[in-house]
């Protein structure tokens, strides 16, 4: 999976910036994989909380599309925060590359959240049609 995350982040960041930083080796060996797994875990946790904790176990009635969008925004924001804090704690310098990495991780977190929503929503008691109705 390390090569998956390295390829994913390298390709998406290269859309914004072709120049690699001096500490690209740190991103390639440590940060892409660590941030990728952390983002995937946070997105899965938030999807599970939205569909199964709030809308099945607790019966709070947070099944509207607005609630789903707010949870998506929370996942995207946490993705940005994860990219920033984990990168800086591992010694990455504050640069434009880190900024683009944060933006790309925001998009990746939103995509993971959308994918997990499509896969896991059908077993929810109250939110099985949130955010969209369809066979998926």
Steps between C-alpha positions, in 0.01 A plus 500: 500500500795733543549510124128570455508801731833621360369479144167661592644796687791553259268505199245734659758740643680515164183657355564804719879498531759318291798601714575246774634629832837410647330276757298302242661179627327555834166539326560194284621263772295609800240769457296390200434159651442625855268782398324279245419227753400756763269679258344173389440403865346834593269494197389145578445590866290804413291306247439226755409759764262680262315194371515259792550701818295814438240353264455147630612450858424845644204580272584870498341564162809651337412348164458812290738586220610809694622280785686280253666804338606630842652162582675500161639846576620374839679208330662735248606743773646220709685379190662840464585511870648149486722588204626813675561362849647165396729664245631758742543245779718290269720796412359621169571863431217745454498558125264532210536123448358442847215737419416310183530173692240633745266602215540163329434318828184706544380367164612144578317505834182617328533226237554230765194628685289490183621150412436361848157668503402323180626167633361514854177702489265216405510342846409819685157508659407862434758633254511238227400756236735775621657681313336363186239245407603225267593140461844562645 
